[in-house]
Amino acid sequence: MPNPFETLGLAPTFAIDATDLEQRQRELNRAVHPDRHAGNSPAQRRQALSRAMDVNQAYRTLRDPATRAEALFELLGFDPLASSMATDPALLGDMMEQRELLDEVRRHKDVERLRSLKFSMGERQRQIVLALGRAFEPLLRPGTSPGEESRQADLERTRRLFTELKYVRRFSEEVAAIEDEI
C-alpha cells in the first residue's frame, strides 16, 4: 500500500485530529469515486476504483493509533518489533499481574472489578497514545538532525510505548470478551 499520509495529503504525524481525518477521507472519496468516472475508459474506471480503495485503506490505517504508529515507523525505516530489547521485563510483569486479576474476575464473575479493570486499561491506553504523540514529535520534526545515539534512544522509547500499546489493547480485547461471557 502507498504511504497513507501521502495518499490523504497529510504531513506525517502521530497527532491527527479524527474529525479532520474523516473529512479529508470523505473529500477525497468524492473526488475519486468510480461513479464520477462512469463515462471514462475501463482502464480509467479501474484506476479510479484503485485510488478509492487506497484512500479508504489509508483512512483505516491512520484512524487507528497502532496502525498509524506502524506507518510512521515504516516511514522512519524502523521496525518497531526488531530490537535487541524485544521485551520489557517490567511491562511483561505488569501485564501478567493484570491477566491474573482478569482471570480472577472471570472465575468470580465480578462485574464491578471487570468495569474497574476496563476503565483503568482504557485510561492507560489514552495515556500511552498521548505519550506516543510526544515521542514521535522529535523523530518527525523536519530540519533537525539529532545525533545517531539520540535518534536511536528516541526510536527505542517510541518502540517501547508502541509495544505497551499493543499489550494494553490486547488486554482490553480480552476484557470485552469476558464482558460478553458474564
C-alpha positions as CSV (number, residue, x, y, z in Angstrom):
1,M,0.0,0.0,0.0
2,P,1.2,3.5,-0.7
3,N,2.2,5.9,2.1
4,P,-1.1,6.6,3.8
5,F,-0.1,10.1,4.7
6,E,0.7,10.9,1.1
7,T,-2.5,9.2,-0.1
8,L,-4.6,11.5,2.1
9,G,-2.3,14.6,1.5
10,L,-1.3,14.8,5.1
11,A,2.0,15.5,6.8
12,P,3.4,12.5,8.6
13,T,2.5,13.0,12.3
14,F,1.1,10.9,15.1
15,A,-1.2,13.6,16.4
16,I,-4.1,13.5,13.9
17,D,-7.5,15.1,14.6
18,A,-10.1,12.3,13.9
19,T,-12.6,14.8,12.6
20,D,-10.2,16.3,10.1
21,L,-9.0,12.8,9.0
22,E,-12.6,11.7,8.4
23,Q,-13.4,14.9,6.5
24,R,-10.3,14.5,4.3
25,Q,-11.2,10.9,3.5
26,R,-14.7,12.0,2.5
27,E,-13.5,14.8,0.3
28,L,-11.0,12.5,-1.5
29,N,-13.6,9.7,-1.9
30,R,-16.0,12.2,-3.5
31,A,-13.3,13.3,-5.9
32,V,-12.1,9.8,-6.9
33,H,-15.3,7.8,-6.6
34,P,-15.6,5.4,-9.6
35,D,-19.1,6.6,-10.3
36,R,-17.7,10.0,-11.2
37,H,-15.7,8.3,-13.9
38,A,-18.5,6.3,-15.5
39,G,-18.0,7.9,-18.9
40,N,-14.3,7.2,-19.0
41,S,-12.5,4.2,-20.4
42,P,-12.5,0.9,-18.4
43,A,-8.8,1.5,-17.5
44,Q,-9.6,4.9,-16.1
45,R,-12.5,3.5,-14.1
46,R,-10.2,0.8,-12.7
47,Q,-7.7,3.4,-11.8
48,A,-10.4,5.5,-10.0
49,L,-11.5,2.3,-8.1
50,S,-7.9,1.6,-7.1
51,R,-7.5,5.2,-5.9
52,A,-10.7,5.0,-3.9
53,M,-9.5,1.8,-2.3
54,D,-6.2,3.4,-1.5
55,V,-7.9,6.3,0.2
56,N,-10.1,4.0,2.3
57,Q,-7.2,1.9,3.3
58,A,-5.1,5.0,4.2
59,Y,-8.0,6.2,6.3
60,R,-8.3,2.9,8.2
61,T,-4.6,2.9,8.8
62,L,-4.4,6.4,10.1
63,R,-7.6,6.3,12.1
64,D,-6.2,3.6,14.4
65,P,-3.3,4.7,16.7
66,A,-1.5,1.4,16.5
67,T,-1.5,1.1,12.7
68,R,-0.7,4.9,12.4
69,A,2.4,4.2,14.6
70,E,3.3,1.3,12.4
71,A,3.0,3.5,9.3
72,L,5.2,6.2,10.9
73,F,7.8,3.6,11.9
74,E,7.9,2.4,8.3
75,L,8.4,5.9,7.1
76,L,11.3,6.3,9.5
77,G,12.8,3.0,8.3
78,F,12.4,1.3,11.7
79,D,10.8,-2.0,12.6
80,P,9.2,-1.4,16.0
81,L,9.4,-5.1,16.8
82,A,13.0,-5.6,15.9
83,S,15.2,-4.6,18.7
84,S,17.8,-6.1,21.0
85,M,15.4,-5.5,23.8
86,A,12.4,-7.1,22.3
87,T,10.5,-7.3,25.7
88,D,10.5,-5.1,28.7
89,P,10.5,-7.2,31.8
90,A,8.6,-4.6,33.9
91,L,5.9,-4.4,31.2
92,L,5.6,-8.2,31.0
93,G,5.4,-8.5,34.8
94,D,2.7,-5.8,35.0
95,M,0.7,-7.4,32.2
96,M,1.0,-10.8,33.9
97,E,-0.4,-9.3,37.1
98,Q,-3.2,-7.7,35.2
99,R,-4.1,-11.0,33.5
100,E,-4.1,-12.8,36.8
101,L,-6.6,-10.2,38.1
102,L,-8.6,-10.7,34.9
103,D,-8.6,-14.4,35.4
104,E,-9.8,-14.0,39.0
105,V,-12.6,-11.6,37.8
106,R,-13.7,-14.2,35.2
107,R,-13.8,-17.0,37.7
108,H,-15.8,-15.0,40.2
109,K,-17.9,-13.2,37.5
110,D,-17.1,-10.0,39.3
111,V,-18.7,-7.3,37.1
112,E,-17.6,-4.4,39.2
113,R,-14.0,-5.4,39.2
114,L,-14.2,-6.0,35.5
115,R,-15.5,-2.5,34.9
116,S,-12.7,-1.2,37.0
117,L,-10.1,-3.1,35.0
118,K,-11.7,-1.9,31.8
119,F,-11.7,1.7,32.9
120,S,-8.1,1.6,34.2
121,M,-6.9,0.0,30.9
122,G,-8.8,2.5,28.8
123,E,-7.2,5.3,30.7
124,R,-3.8,3.7,30.4
125,Q,-4.3,3.4,26.6
126,R,-5.3,7.1,26.4
127,Q,-2.1,8.0,28.2
128,I,0.1,5.8,26.0
129,V,-1.4,7.3,22.9
130,L,-0.6,10.8,24.2
131,A,2.9,9.7,25.1
132,L,3.3,8.2,21.6
133,G,2.4,11.5,20.1
134,R,5.0,13.3,22.1
135,A,7.6,10.5,21.4
136,F,7.2,10.7,17.6
137,E,7.5,14.5,17.5
138,P,11.3,14.8,17.6
139,L,11.6,11.9,15.1
140,L,9.4,13.5,12.6
141,R,10.5,17.2,13.1
142,P,11.8,18.5,9.7
143,G,15.1,20.2,9.6
144,T,16.6,18.6,12.7
145,S,19.3,16.0,12.6
146,P,19.9,14.8,16.1
147,G,22.9,12.6,16.7
148,E,22.6,8.9,15.8
149,E,22.7,7.9,19.5
150,S,20.0,10.4,20.4
151,R,17.8,9.2,17.5
152,Q,18.2,5.6,18.5
153,A,17.2,6.5,22.0
154,D,14.1,8.3,20.7
155,L,13.2,5.4,18.5
156,E,13.7,2.9,21.3
157,R,11.5,5.0,23.7
158,T,8.8,5.2,21.0
159,R,9.1,1.4,20.3
160,R,8.6,0.7,24.0
161,L,5.4,2.8,24.0
162,F,4.2,1.1,20.9
163,T,4.8,-2.3,22.4
164,E,2.9,-1.3,25.6
165,L,0.0,0.0,23.5
166,K,-0.3,-3.4,21.8
167,Y,-0.3,-5.3,25.1
168,V,-2.9,-2.9,26.6
169,R,-5.1,-3.2,23.5
170,R,-4.9,-7.0,23.6
171,F,-5.9,-6.9,27.3
172,S,-8.8,-4.6,26.5
173,E,-10.0,-7.1,23.9
174,E,-9.9,-9.9,26.5
175,V,-11.9,-7.7,28.9
176,A,-14.5,-7.2,26.1
177,A,-14.7,-10.9,25.5
178,I,-15.3,-11.5,29.3
179,E,-18.0,-8.9,29.3
180,D,-19.8,-10.9,26.7
181,E,-19.4,-14.0,28.8
182,I,-20.6,-12.6,32.1
